[in-house]
């Protein structure tokens, strides 16, 4: 597979983080993450399904940890061993799913 993009630099990561709300950056894991909370399990699972739909469309699949009333989302771009535009684009999309 040919990769036509590179991992973001620290400066690019800082800039991209400033453009999304409440996502945390873990430099050791080279990932961003955010926890979303809901009233009840059904709303949590509906959110997870919406993420799955958007992730499949973007061909970029975050890690999800699901529990009652909570979904922890974390992502990195494995192809570049770091963060890329894909992570921040999907973060914006996931934020827009909040209902």
C-alpha positions as CSV (number, residue, x, y, z in Angstrom):
1,X,0.0,0.0,0.0
2,X,1.4,3.4,-1.0
3,X,1.0,6.1,1.6
4,X,0.8,9.6,0.3
5,X,0.7,11.4,3.6
6,X,2.9,11.7,6.7
7,X,2.5,11.9,10.4
8,X,1.8,15.3,11.8
9,X,4.7,17.1,13.5
10,X,4.2,18.3,17.2
11,X,3.4,21.8,15.9
12,X,0.8,20.4,13.5
13,X,-0.7,18.4,16.3
14,X,-0.9,21.4,18.6
15,X,-2.7,23.4,15.9
16,X,-5.1,20.6,15.1
17,X,-5.9,20.1,18.8
18,X,-6.8,23.7,19.1
19,X,-9.4,23.2,16.4
20,X,-11.3,20.4,18.1
21,X,-13.0,20.4,21.5
22,X,-11.8,18.4,24.5
23,X,-9.7,15.8,22.8
24,X,-6.6,14.7,24.7
25,X,-3.2,14.0,23.1
26,X,-1.0,11.1,24.4
27,X,2.4,11.6,22.9
28,X,3.7,8.2,24.1
29,X,0.8,6.3,22.4
30,X,0.7,8.8,19.5
31,X,-3.0,9.0,19.8
32,X,-5.9,11.4,20.6
33,X,-8.8,10.4,22.8
34,X,-12.1,11.6,24.2
35,X,-14.7,10.2,26.5
36,X,-18.4,10.8,25.7
37,X,-21.1,10.3,28.3
38,X,-24.8,9.5,27.8
39,X,-27.9,8.8,29.8
40,X,-28.3,5.1,29.3
41,X,-27.0,2.2,27.4
42,X,-29.2,2.6,24.3
43,X,-28.0,6.1,23.6
44,X,-24.4,5.0,24.0
45,X,-24.8,2.1,21.5
46,X,-26.6,4.4,19.0
47,X,-23.6,6.7,19.2
48,X,-21.2,3.8,18.7
49,X,-23.1,2.7,15.7
50,X,-23.0,6.2,14.3
51,X,-19.2,6.2,14.8
52,X,-18.9,2.9,13.0
53,X,-20.9,4.2,10.0
54,X,-18.7,7.3,9.7
55,X,-15.5,5.4,10.4
56,X,-16.3,3.0,7.6
57,X,-17.0,5.8,5.2
58,X,-13.7,7.4,6.1
59,X,-11.7,4.1,6.0
60,X,-10.3,5.1,9.4
61,X,-11.3,3.1,12.4
62,X,-10.9,4.3,16.0
63,X,-10.6,2.1,19.1
64,X,-13.8,2.2,21.2
65,X,-14.3,1.2,24.8
66,X,-18.0,1.0,25.6
67,X,-19.7,0.8,29.0
68,X,-23.0,1.8,30.4
69,X,-23.5,5.5,29.6
70,X,-19.9,6.0,28.3
71,X,-17.8,5.6,25.2
72,X,-14.1,6.2,25.1
73,X,-12.8,6.9,21.7
74,X,-9.1,6.8,20.8
75,X,-7.4,6.9,17.5
76,X,-4.1,7.1,15.7
77,X,-3.0,6.5,12.0
78,X,-1.2,3.2,12.0
79,X,0.0,3.7,8.4
80,X,2.2,6.6,9.4
81,X,2.9,5.5,13.0
82,X,1.4,8.7,14.5
83,X,-1.4,11.2,14.0
84,X,-2.5,12.5,10.7
85,X,-5.3,14.6,9.1
86,X,-7.4,11.4,9.2
87,X,-7.5,11.4,13.0
88,X,-8.5,15.1,13.3
89,X,-11.1,14.9,10.5
90,X,-12.7,11.9,12.1
91,X,-12.6,13.6,15.5
92,X,-14.6,16.6,14.1
93,X,-17.1,14.2,12.5
94,X,-17.5,12.3,15.8
95,X,-18.0,15.5,17.7
96,X,-20.8,16.4,15.2
97,X,-22.6,13.2,16.1
98,X,-23.5,14.2,19.6
99,X,-27.2,14.2,20.1
